[in-house]
Amino acid sequence: MRLEEEREAKKVSDAIDRAIELERQGLKRRGHTKLLLLGQAESGKSTMLKNFQLNFTPKALQAENEGWRAVIYLNLIHSVNFIIDLLSNPASNDIRRYKLSLSPLRQVEVILVKQLSSSDPPHSRADTDNTTDYRRVSEVSIRGGSGWKALLRLHTQPPPPKASDLENARQILDACKDDIIALWADAMVQARLLEEGMILQEQSGFFLDQAHRVASFDYEPTFDDILRARLQTIGVEEHRLIMETSAEQGQQWIFYDVGGARGQRAAWVPFFDDVNAVLFLCSMAGFNEVLVEDRTVNRLLDSFNLWKTICSSHTRLKAGISFSSFVKSYKDAPNDLEHVTDYLKRKFVAKYQSDSLKPPRQLHVHITCAIDIATTSAVLARIRDTVLVNNLLATDML
């Protein structure tokens, strides 16, 4: 009797294993998993995507190393040129020397922008209003789908004609390394930045404190460097990733990364009908900052209004994810991370419950730091599990 029960139990177990494998293969054949990344500019969308690549498509991410090196070079050089522009009236011989010795980096920036944006003309976020960005370094922007992705595959293909330009840029940066280090360490430079209320080291794409390493000719980006790299995309960028790990190995996951500037947000509406999940990100650091495109609007308040728009959308919305921090209505509650986080979680959930369409859709709220690899990896694993469970429920497997 006992042997018979064990044989029967094994049959059931084997049948379940076969069904799961068939379902996995079926999901592979039936289509792709699609996710929509939403949030303000600099809310962490691209960084979250890079974390996903680290966890589930590490080989593909490694293949992009050469391209990310160009982006990191551009971030470093853009910061240097920004400081040089800020020092418009040199008050010392050292500053005059920096302006002269680092002048070749102007051309290097042009070369890198051309490399990353294909035929697109160089464009800076500050170009739109002809003023210095409020406490922030202006950003170089490229159009979604432009030629910069091709650069990410340089080492797996024959070098394109422009590869020699990138090599020249690399040599010039190496020659300027000592002066870049000295510029950032200069007390007069630091005093001017403080006077302008600019804390560059808190901004994405900051590598001046790593110039000794990044500007070296033999520099190879670490994953932490790639996480911190910044390149703003205008429009919608589609990322097709083939899963290399986990049960979904071989499946294609498609991410739609929508530009977060206010003028670009209408672009996400058509994507709601055909996505498995929406990842909404809200920066905890924006409570004392304003929008670049409208300096009368607080960044955190704008994120909350964007969240309200998403919740009340009459287009199908299946899932969302939110990260947030501080608002004026917090009043005199304890000024610590735990209480502030709990308060805003409740605010976002309440807005979701009051404005979301019925029947209510799933909402999962996570708190993380996008450049904290361990914490973000755990969040992404939960997102993956949620998508997988929903796929199985849709096929009556659960």
Steps between C-alpha positions, in 0.01 A plus 500: 500500500779741595696429180186553295439838667861603436471403132177696469654802671797486263266487200322811625832676565633410156178620339529833678864536391404424139213748513727774635760432231235499228363827633848653502552394140152620412564843646817514294310419182193713568674833531701733714477644849461875469562759771450875496742721698341827613614789715661841487831567334771376739256293704716189448331331203818435303688397814226250584529359149877460540442317829262266318771429243752424775266245655344334196707587188857543631673385180309751290589774748867404482480528121397865542813589696670697222196716441455577868864607517421768239197613705713521817768697316229740384364537856847584634589743220159669514554569872848643434374731225210608721744606775721683248195692377405582858844656552437766237724756673826325596628645826827309518777373278400143582147554368636659183729201455212254546293682240786480251623148571151350507375680188554187280216335693255725315574314179500166680148569626386575145657173378332293771160659444526421130602143582205446730234683302585384148384773264312691769640845578641554850225607733515610860206520733602855579468601135125522534503806726849645453558516873712306744306211646392556859774345714557232236739431214317515166467162330580378153190345347455258211186387321355159586612236253800702379836351408652478845384142550718388210802627691415264785585209271835632378711219641290227337510654151766647268586854615295766318672799335439720803685262736826691438329818623413325823860383537626858451254623760630237739860617451411866553309417819800306633729796424266733691460269798731681744345839426148359545601365841657834594195696380263302722735530800546877458365693801385792282297264281335341803422843645334611176287186484396553862414861421274381216337240726616216275583158644625319191588182687131442578402508133482205264788467257754637752852358456730791591604330823601195292693694233827327591341173393246596234736728303774236483560355155452142620171575682237226500155583645385313809132417542478769766629749240237385250228543763609858562538593132241742365373558145160660459281358223226704333191301405439128548791256510431129449732247663470133397672269749537123467489342845825316578420380852201371699206292378432744215833431328463568128190716541498853368409780740429836340538821699355831381691786661301821453667839528401660830490867400147645511481553125574132433250334732215466252717241324428233763123484448502262196715248688249425780293260291780254442723476807523240776603751766569867554794605717443852634799660670502810719825653625533548876760774438268740321318651798710822493548526122299647214439384144748616238217573256287687758683640802176583678420128545647287778638169368336284764162668452534447125566129556189475714293671229645266237405204722144636524482525120616141462255366759203678342592406144209338316744278317571157649772512766606175666775580749715773643799563723574819695790650700456829685599731782387843637213753450384821672191336649730280708504787751665423835519121482839341583761605246656160439507264205272236653214738582529705181505187287198351678308828464555525126428134444160558660446813288578321176288199594207724601515684168514166318193371688297817443585560133568155360244335276286217635559216550821602675823392338805365677730752666841409645697770684875462556759733651855477367803693380557436130878485542473260797553177308394255773176675596399572142575141399253379764235744371552386141475136602161572659388682185606205286315257728185715484505508120559123485213425741265725301597321179426163661167624638404621153552148365314328789822337620443636852 
